[in-house]
Amino acid sequence: MFTIVVDAAGVGEQIPANGFHGTIGRDRLLEGTDSRLRARLNALDEEDLERYLVACPVLWSPEHMRDDTNEAFAYVGRFDRLRVAEREVRYTFKPYEGLAAIPVQRLHEMDDFFHFGEWGWHRTKIVVMEDDVFDALGPDVIASRVVAVPGHDFPELFKIEPKRHEKLVCVMMPYTLVRLEPVYAKIDRELARIGIDCERADTDLSARRIIDKVATLIYNADAVVCDFTGTNPNVFYEAGLAHAWSKRTIFIAERGTVLPFDTRDEATILYDNTNLGLKELWYRILDRLRAQTDLLPPA
């Protein structure tokens, strides 16, 4: 599912990275939503409705007429905050990092899907759709961003796919070391319990180049965990990408791993691959996430 917001305030092609605030009349909430879905949502109390809307991706658009010659832009992102009050809905919208602005004219051209008609994009409202926004609009509208390594005259190296998670931690480890499966499983399970998605490149079964999968995960992640067990060169390369993109990194390694000299100063967490050892590892990772990211409130 995703939410469409049509609001009066246009912000141009360069939306502020920290998003912006908006207000829409309470009577426009769920206008144009399928009647059955609208009935289900209207049955929720305000707090549950707020939680539901905050969990959905958002397609935000300024008001715009089909024949308007002034170019306007829409964005895919999320509600950072949303409050449903008696007379109005107040929100803070933040675009997903790395996605290009969408010319609103492209949305006018998709009326077979939206069914907004001539005036639909020129009326403030909040609509909930049952479709996946990335599948519905497709890569021609939600453009993947190609990112180059920072520097002078570097070639375009990676095809970065759109971010699909509000909170994401990616784990880089040598996937051929079967004994590390419990390590990933522990991190994945504990992150899920606190509402954070966890991925590694081999969980993506698409046909994309493996390096594009890896680069997409790192570029879109809020934090990157690198397991240096086995001193796999691929993991060190991935750690370098994470540093180049100024990502929050957490280095871990099974106790007894001999680390190269240039990673010894990075406060690598050493762990024992036992039930107790993995429990202690998780608590130390949790401490780093609290200290280094905004994913969790302070302890």
Buried (B, 14 or more C-beta within 10 A) or exposed (E): BBBBBBBEEBBEEEBEEEBBEBBBEEEBBBBBBBEEBBEEBEEBEEEEBBEBBBEBBBBBBBBBBBEBEEEBBBBBBBBBEBEBEEEBBEBBBBBBBBBBBBBBBBBBEBBEEBEBEEEBBBBBBBBBBEEEBBEBBEEEBBBBBEBEBEEEEEEEBBBBBBBBBBBBBBBBBBBEBEEBEBBBEBBBEBBEEEEBBBBBBEBBEEEBEEBBBBBBBBBBBBBBBBBBBBBBEBBBEBBEBBBEBEBBBBBBBBEEBEBEEEBEEBEBBBBEBEEEBBEEBBEBBBBBBBEBBEBBEEE
